[in-house]
Amino acid sequence: MLVSVIIPAYNIENYIGRCIDSVLNQTYENIEILIINDGSTDNTSKVVKQRTSEKIRLIEQDNQGVSAARNNGINYSKGEIILFLDADDRIKPNYIEMAVKKINDEKCDICFCGWEVYDEDDYLETTYSKDGFVFLEKPVSGIEACRLKVEKYIWICQGTCLYRKDLLVNNNLTYSFGYAYGEDMEFINKALLNSEKVCSIAYNGFENLNRNGSAINSDFNEHFLDALYLNRNFYDYVEKKEIFKKSDIDSLLISIDNDYNNIMLGIYKRILKNSTIAKFNEIVKNKKLKLINLNSKYTLRTINFKWKIKYNVFIANSSLGAIVLKYFI
């Protein structure tokens, strides 16, 4: 089975070489590597072209964003299996071989692995299991895997799962365009939901680089709210699904509501991380942030009483909310 590894790239000259090399070093040899250069203005293309392997295809496009790059990668891919990586990721040499074998043995649509997070000095910061996540003991249905992920018993991120391409194509699964945060989580959730069977390998095959200049470590900006909007998009998507039991859908919708609360508090934590309480108060008065929270009937609808208390603390008094976040959550 040919595996297509899709790597969007934008001004990433210092990291993309090690990413490509980690794919070229796989024990599984039937691989194509699609680099979608999203209008980089640095030496990204030059670094890619220094790798002479016939497995590499460099595809140039005008700057359209990471979602368009990934979607174009799906269209250009020739493989039966797809793996998405970011250009500063790395994977361990036997990751793809192990995942493909599991997909074939268990006849699964998606197989995921664990991960390790490193800093720029290659110091191991954390791992999948250390952060409290578990692997699947046996394959589960797609809707069950989706629920487990939304409730954070398992965790799947961009580079930790391999998909059957048919799953993506037959269900018209693409990355939502125009969002800077959360588009990957929405895509993964939709893919899980549409899968017949999902499995995992109890192995940390994916290495994430926690670099200072990455989006995940940037200061607060309004694009962080994208994750909230995409949570609602996914809620609407699930609500329209008629092929599952109503009780299963209702359970998943409640989990998605609770995940909204997690995302919202995560945004507040991010604001507070590098801000004084006074600055925190200034930011949370942002009209767009206030609007998406105050108009959130789904937030107040959740059956989780703990989250209602936390939410209302923020609405009533952002300074008190900041203190609760900093010392008690």
C-alpha positions as CSV (number, residue, x, y, z in Angstrom):
1,M,0.0,0.0,0.0
2,L,1.3,3.4,-1.0
3,V,1.4,5.9,1.8
4,S,1.1,9.6,0.9
5,V,2.8,11.9,3.5
6,I,1.4,15.4,3.0
7,I,3.5,18.3,4.5
8,P,2.3,21.9,4.1
9,A,5.2,24.3,4.3
10,Y,5.4,28.1,4.8
11,N,8.6,29.9,5.6
12,I,10.0,26.9,7.5
13,E,13.5,26.6,6.0
14,N,15.1,25.8,9.4
15,Y,13.0,22.8,10.2
16,I,11.6,21.2,7.1
17,G,14.8,19.3,6.3
18,R,14.7,17.3,9.4
19,C,11.0,16.5,8.9
20,I,11.6,15.2,5.4
21,D,14.6,13.2,6.5
22,S,12.6,11.5,9.2
23,V,10.1,10.3,6.6
24,L,12.8,9.2,4.2
25,N,14.3,7.1,7.1
26,Q,11.1,5.1,7.5
27,T,11.5,1.3,7.5
28,Y,8.3,1.3,5.4
29,E,9.5,2.0,1.9
30,N,6.3,2.4,-0.2
31,I,6.0,6.1,0.5
32,E,5.5,9.4,-1.5
33,I,6.2,12.7,0.2
34,L,4.1,15.7,-1.0
35,I,5.5,19.1,0.1
36,I,2.9,21.7,-0.5
37,N,4.9,25.0,-0.5
38,D,2.3,27.6,0.4
39,G,4.0,30.6,-1.1
40,S,7.0,30.7,1.1
41,T,9.3,33.7,0.7
42,D,12.4,32.1,2.4
43,N,14.5,29.1,1.3
44,T,11.9,26.4,2.0
45,S,11.8,25.3,-1.6
46,K,15.6,25.2,-1.9
47,V,15.9,23.0,1.2
48,V,13.3,20.6,-0.3
49,K,15.1,20.5,-3.6
50,Q,18.4,19.6,-1.8
51,R,16.8,16.2,-1.1
52,T,17.0,14.2,-4.4
53,S,14.8,11.3,-3.5
54,E,12.3,10.3,-6.1
55,K,9.8,9.9,-3.3
56,I,9.5,13.7,-3.0
57,R,7.1,15.8,-4.9
58,L,7.3,19.6,-4.4
59,I,4.1,21.4,-5.3
60,E,4.1,25.2,-5.4
61,Q,1.1,27.2,-4.7
62,D,0.3,30.9,-4.0
63,N,-0.2,31.6,-0.3
64,Q,-3.6,30.2,0.6
65,G,-3.1,28.9,4.1
66,V,-2.5,25.6,5.7
67,S,-6.0,24.2,5.1
68,A,-5.8,24.8,1.3
69,A,-2.4,23.3,1.3
70,R,-3.6,20.1,3.0
71,N,-6.7,19.9,0.8
72,N,-4.5,20.2,-2.3
73,G,-2.3,17.5,-0.9
74,I,-5.2,15.1,-0.7
75,N,-6.1,15.9,-4.3
76,Y,-2.5,15.4,-5.5
77,S,-1.9,12.2,-3.5
78,K,-1.7,8.8,-5.1
79,G,-1.6,6.7,-2.0
80,E,-4.2,4.5,-0.4
81,I,-3.2,5.7,3.0
82,I,-2.6,9.4,4.0
83,L,-0.5,10.9,6.8
84,F,-0.5,14.6,7.5
85,L,2.6,16.2,9.1
86,D,3.5,19.8,9.9
87,A,6.9,20.8,8.5
88,D,8.5,21.0,11.9
89,D,7.4,17.5,13.0
90,R,9.4,14.3,13.0
91,I,8.4,10.7,13.0
92,K,10.3,7.6,14.3
93,P,11.7,5.2,11.8
94,N,9.2,2.3,12.2
95,Y,6.0,4.4,12.8
96,I,4.5,4.1,9.4
97,E,5.3,0.4,9.1
98,M,3.7,-0.4,12.4
99,A,0.6,1.7,11.7
100,V,0.0,0.3,8.2
101,K,0.3,-3.3,9.5
102,K,-2.3,-2.5,12.2
103,I,-4.6,-1.0,9.6
104,N,-4.4,-4.1,7.5
105,D,-4.5,-6.6,10.4
106,E,-7.6,-4.9,12.0
107,K,-9.2,-3.6,8.8
108,C,-9.4,-0.1,10.3
109,D,-10.0,3.2,8.6
110,I,-7.8,5.1,11.0
111,C,-4.8,4.1,13.2
112,F,-3.2,6.5,15.7
113,C,-0.1,6.4,17.8
114,G,1.2,8.3,20.8
115,W,3.5,11.3,20.8
116,E,6.5,13.0,22.4
117,V,7.0,16.7,22.7
118,Y,10.5,18.2,22.5
119,D,11.9,21.7,22.9
120,E,14.3,23.3,20.5
121,D,17.2,21.9,22.4
122,D,15.8,18.4,21.8
123,Y,14.8,18.0,25.5
124,L,11.9,15.7,26.0
125,E,9.1,17.8,27.7
126,T,6.2,15.3,27.8
127,T,4.7,12.2,26.3
128,Y,1.2,10.9,25.4
129,S,0.9,8.7,28.5
130,K,2.5,11.2,30.8
131,D,-0.2,13.7,29.9
132,G,-2.8,11.1,31.0
133,F,-4.0,9.7,27.7
134,V,-4.6,6.0,27.0
135,F,-4.3,3.7,23.9
136,L,-7.2,1.6,22.7
137,E,-7.0,-2.0,23.9
138,K,-9.0,-3.1,20.8
139,P,-10.5,-1.4,17.8
140,V,-13.6,0.7,18.4
141,S,-16.3,2.2,16.3
142,G,-15.8,5.7,14.8
143,I,-18.4,7.4,16.9
144,E,-17.0,5.8,20.1
145,A,-13.4,6.9,19.1
146,C,-14.8,10.4,18.5
147,R,-16.4,10.5,21.9
148,L,-13.3,9.3,23.6
149,K,-11.2,12.0,21.9
150,V,-13.6,14.8,22.6
151,E,-13.7,13.7,26.2
152,K,-9.9,13.5,26.2
153,Y,-9.5,9.8,27.2
154,I,-7.5,9.4,24.0
155,W,-5.8,12.2,22.0
156,I,-5.2,12.4,18.3
157,C,-3.3,15.3,16.7
158,Q,-2.2,16.1,13.2
159,G,0.7,13.8,12.8
160,T,-0.4,10.9,15.0
161,C,-2.8,9.1,12.7
162,L,-3.0,7.5,9.3
163,Y,-6.2,7.5,7.3
164,R,-7.5,5.4,4.5
165,K,-7.8,7.8,1.6
166,D,-11.2,6.3,0.7
167,L,-12.5,7.4,4.1
168,L,-11.7,11.0,3.3
169,V,-12.8,11.0,-0.4
170,N,-16.0,9.1,0.1
171,N,-17.2,11.4,2.9
172,N,-16.0,14.6,1.3
173,L,-13.7,15.4,4.2
174,T,-11.6,18.5,3.8
175,Y,-10.0,21.1,6.1
176,S,-12.2,24.1,6.7
177,F,-10.8,27.1,4.9
178,G,-10.2,30.5,6.5
179,Y,-9.4,29.4,10.1
180,A,-6.1,29.7,11.8
181,Y,-6.8,27.5,14.9
182,G,-8.8,24.3,15.4
183,E,-9.2,23.3,11.8
184,D,-7.1,20.2,12.4
185,M,-9.2,19.1,15.3
186,E,-12.5,19.6,13.4
187,F,-11.1,17.5,10.5
188,I,-9.9,14.7,12.8
189,N,-13.2,14.6,14.7
190,K,-15.2,14.4,11.4
191,A,-12.9,11.6,10.1
192,L,-13.3,9.6,13.3
193,L,-17.1,10.0,13.2
194,N,-17.2,8.7,9.6
195,S,-15.0,5.7,10.3
196,E,-16.3,2.2,10.7
197,K,-13.4,1.2,12.9
198,V,-10.5,2.9,14.6
199,C,-7.4,1.4,16.2
200,S,-4.1,2.4,17.8
201,I,-0.6,1.3,18.3
202,A,0.8,1.7,21.9
203,Y,3.9,3.5,20.6
204,N,5.0,7.1,20.6
205,G,5.9,7.3,16.9
206,F,5.3,11.0,16.5
207,E,7.6,13.8,17.7
208,N,6.3,17.3,18.0
209,L,8.6,20.3,18.3
210,N,7.5,22.9,20.8
211,R,9.2,25.9,19.3
212,N,9.0,29.4,20.7
213,G,7.8,31.0,17.5
214,S,5.1,28.5,16.7
215,A,1.4,29.3,16.7
216,I,0.6,27.3,19.8
217,N,3.0,29.6,21.8
218,S,2.0,32.9,20.3
219,D,0.3,35.7,22.3
220,F,-3.5,35.9,22.3
221,N,-5.1,37.1,19.1
222,E,-8.7,36.9,17.8
223,H,-7.9,33.8,15.7
224,F,-7.8,31.7,18.9
225,L,-11.6,32.1,18.7
226,D,-11.6,30.0,15.6
227,A,-11.5,26.9,17.7
228,L,-14.8,27.9,19.3
229,Y,-16.5,28.5,16.0
230,L,-15.2,25.2,14.6
231,N,-16.5,23.4,17.7
232,R,-19.9,24.7,16.8
233,N,-19.4,23.7,13.2
234,F,-18.7,20.2,14.4
235,Y,-21.7,20.2,16.7
236,D,-24.0,21.1,13.8
237,Y,-22.3,18.4,11.6
238,V,-23.0,15.7,14.3
239,E,-26.5,16.9,14.8
240,K,-27.3,16.2,11.2
241,K,-26.0,12.7,11.2
242,E,-28.9,10.3,11.0
243,I,-27.1,7.0,10.7
244,F,-26.4,6.6,14.4
245,K,-28.6,5.9,17.4
246,K,-30.2,9.1,18.9
247,S,-28.8,8.2,22.3
248,D,-25.2,8.0,20.9
249,I,-25.6,11.3,19.1
250,D,-27.1,13.0,22.2
251,S,-24.2,11.7,24.3
252,L,-21.6,13.0,21.8
253,L,-23.3,16.4,21.6
254,I,-23.1,16.9,25.3
255,S,-19.4,16.0,25.2
256,I,-18.9,18.5,22.4
257,D,-20.6,21.2,24.5
258,N,-18.2,20.4,27.4
259,D,-15.3,20.6,25.0
260,Y,-16.4,24.1,24.1
261,N,-16.0,25.0,27.7
262,N,-12.6,23.5,27.8
263,I,-11.6,25.5,24.8
264,M,-12.9,28.7,26.2
265,L,-11.1,28.3,29.5
266,G,-8.0,27.3,27.6
267,I,-8.2,30.6,25.8
268,Y,-8.5,32.4,29.1
269,K,-5.5,30.5,30.4
270,R,-3.4,31.4,27.4
271,I,-4.3,35.1,27.9
272,L,-3.4,34.9,31.6
273,K,-0.1,33.0,31.0
274,N,1.8,36.1,29.7
275,S,-0.5,38.8,31.1
276,T,-1.1,40.7,34.3
277,I,-4.6,40.5,35.7
278,A,-5.1,44.1,34.5
279,K,-4.1,43.1,31.0
280,F,-6.3,40.0,31.3
281,N,-9.3,42.2,32.1
282,E,-8.6,44.4,29.1
283,I,-8.4,41.4,26.7
284,V,-11.5,39.6,27.9
285,K,-13.5,42.8,27.2
286,N,-12.8,42.1,23.5
287,K,-16.2,42.4,21.9
288,K,-15.8,39.3,19.7
289,L,-14.7,37.2,22.7
290,K,-17.5,38.5,24.8
291,L,-20.0,38.0,22.1
292,I,-19.2,34.4,21.4
293,N,-19.3,33.6,25.2
294,L,-22.4,35.5,26.1
295,N,-24.4,34.2,23.2
296,S,-23.4,30.6,24.0
297,K,-26.7,28.9,25.0
298,Y,-24.9,25.6,24.5
299,T,-22.4,26.6,27.2
300,L,-25.2,27.1,29.7
301,R,-27.0,24.0,28.5
302,T,-24.3,21.6,29.5
303,I,-25.3,19.2,32.3
304,N,-21.8,19.6,33.9
305,F,-22.5,21.8,36.9
306,K,-18.8,22.3,37.6
307,W,-18.5,24.1,34.2
308,K,-21.5,26.3,34.8
309,I,-19.9,27.6,38.0
310,K,-16.6,28.3,36.2
311,Y,-18.3,30.0,33.3
312,N,-20.4,32.3,35.5
313,V,-17.4,33.3,37.5
314,F,-15.8,34.7,34.3
315,I,-19.0,36.4,33.2
316,A,-19.5,38.0,36.7
317,N,-16.0,39.1,37.4
318,S,-13.0,38.6,35.1
319,S,-10.5,39.5,37.9
320,L,-11.9,36.8,40.1
321,G,-12.0,34.5,37.1
322,A,-8.3,35.2,36.5
323,I,-7.5,34.3,40.1
324,V,-9.5,31.1,39.9
325,L,-7.7,30.1,36.7
326,K,-4.2,30.9,38.0
327,Y,-4.5,29.1,41.3
328,F,-7.3,26.7,41.3
329,I,-7.8,25.3,37.7
